[in-house]
Amino acid sequence: MSTIVLLGCGKSKRAKPWRGPIVDLYTGNLFQARLAVARKMGGPDWVLSAFFGTCRPDFEAFSYDRTLGDRDVRRWYSGAVESAMRCYTAPGDRIVVLASKPYWQGWAGGLRTAGRVVVTPLEGLSIGHQLRWLKEELGRGE
C-alpha cells in the first residue's frame, strides 16, 4: 500500500504564452502553499488540472483559460481522474487530495467504493482556513 498525493490546480497562472512543467504553471499563494505541503509529503505525484486532467508534475503544459465551473468540463474531468487513479493505484492505497471540493467530488466516492482510501484534508475549509491549515502542516515535525 502506498500514499499518492494529488495537487489541485489554481486560478492564478503564468501569462500567455507560457510552456513548462505544469507544477510551475500556477502562481497563486494557495497553490504554492499546497505545493509546499505536497512536497513535504513526498509528492506531488499528480497535478489535477481543469484543462489537462491528471498530469505528472513534470508534464509540459501551457497557460490556459478553463475552470471546473462548466458541467461538461466537470463530467470529463471526473471521468479522467477516476480512470487514471484506478490505473495507477490499488485497493488499500491512500490518496491525499490537496484541492477544493470541485477537484474531488465527482470521483472520490467511486474510488472509495473501489477500496482506495481518499483523504480530503481541505474539505469544507474556506481559502483562509486552508492557508492556515497548510501553514500548520508545514510547521509540524520541524
C-alpha positions in Angstrom: 0.0 0.0 0.0 1.3 3.4 -0.9 0.3 7.1 -0.5 -0.4 9.2 -3.5 -0.6 13.0 -3.2 -2.8 14.8 -5.7 -2.5 18.6 -6.0 -5.3 20.7 -7.3 -4.5 23.5 -9.8 -5.1 27.2 -9.2 -6.8 30.1 -10.9 -3.6 32.3 -11.0 -1.4 31.2 -13.9 1.6 32.5 -15.7 0.7 34.9 -18.6 0.3 33.5 -22.1 2.3 32.4 -23.9 4.0 30.1 -21.4 5.2 26.5 -21.6 6.8 24.4 -19.0 6.2 21.8 -16.2 2.6 22.0 -15.0 3.8 22.3 -11.4 5.4 25.7 -12.4 2.3 27.0 -14.2 0.2 28.1 -11.2 1.3 31.1 -9.3 -1.2 31.8 -6.6 -0.5 31.7 -2.8 -2.9 28.9 -2.2 -1.4 26.7 -4.9 2.1 27.5 -3.6 1.1 26.5 0.0 -0.5 23.3 -1.3 2.6 22.5 -3.3 4.9 23.0 -0.3 2.8 20.6 1.8 2.6 18.1 -1.1 6.4 18.2 -1.3 6.7 17.7 2.4 4.5 14.6 2.0 6.8 13.3 -0.8 4.8 14.5 -3.7 3.0 15.8 -5.6 2.5 12.6 -7.5 -0.1 14.1 -9.8 -1.5 17.6 -10.5 -5.2 17.9 -11.1 -5.9 20.4 -13.9 -9.3 21.6 -15.2 -7.8 21.7 -18.7 -5.3 18.8 -18.8 -6.9 16.4 -16.3 -4.5 14.2 -14.3 -0.8 15.0 -15.0 2.6 14.2 -13.6 4.3 17.3 -12.1 6.8 17.4 -15.0 4.1 17.3 -17.7 4.8 20.1 -20.2 1.8 22.4 -20.1 0.8 25.8 -21.4 -1.2 28.6 -19.9 -4.9 28.2 -20.4 -8.4 29.6 -19.5 -10.7 26.9 -18.2 -12.4 26.2 -14.9 -14.5 23.4 -13.5 -17.5 25.7 -13.4 -18.8 24.2 -16.7 -20.8 21.0 -16.2 -19.4 19.3 -19.3 -15.8 20.1 -18.1 -16.6 18.6 -14.7 -18.0 15.5 -16.2 -15.0 15.0 -18.5 -12.5 15.9 -15.7 -14.1 13.5 -13.1 -14.0 10.6 -15.6 -10.4 11.3 -16.5 -9.2 11.5 -12.9 -11.1 8.4 -11.7 -9.9 6.4 -14.7 -6.2 7.5 -14.1 -6.4 6.8 -10.4 -7.9 3.3 -11.0 -5.0 2.6 -13.3 -2.2 4.0 -11.1 -3.4 2.9 -7.6 -4.5 -0.3 -6.0 -7.1 -1.1 -3.3 -5.8 0.0 0.0 -3.7 2.8 -1.4 -4.1 6.2 0.3 -4.9 9.1 -2.0 -4.4 12.5 -0.3 -6.1 15.3 -2.3 -4.8 18.8 -1.6 -7.6 20.6 -3.5 -11.0 22.1 -3.1 -14.2 20.1 -3.5 -14.8 20.6 -7.2 -11.5 18.8 -7.8 -12.5 15.6 -6.0 -16.3 15.5 -5.5 -17.1 13.7 -8.8 -14.6 10.8 -8.4 -13.7 10.3 -4.8 -16.8 8.2 -4.0 -16.1 5.8 -6.8 -12.5 5.2 -5.7 -13.6 4.8 -2.1 -16.0 2.1 -3.2 -13.2 0.5 -5.2 -11.2 0.2 -2.0 -8.9 3.3 -2.1 -8.6 5.5 0.9 -9.3 9.0 -0.3 -8.4 11.7 2.2 -9.5 15.3 1.6 -8.0 17.4 4.5 -9.1 20.7 3.0 -12.7 19.7 2.7 -15.1 22.4 3.9 -12.4 24.9 4.6 -12.5 28.5 3.3 -9.4 29.8 1.5 -8.2 31.5 4.7 -8.7 28.3 6.7 -7.0 26.3 4.0 -3.9 28.6 4.2 -3.9 28.3 8.0 -4.1 24.5 7.9 -1.4 24.3 5.2 0.9 26.6 7.2 0.4 24.5 10.4 1.0 21.3 8.4 4.3 22.7 7.1 5.3 23.5 10.7 4.6 20.0 12.0 7.7 17.9 12.7 10.2 20.7 12.5 
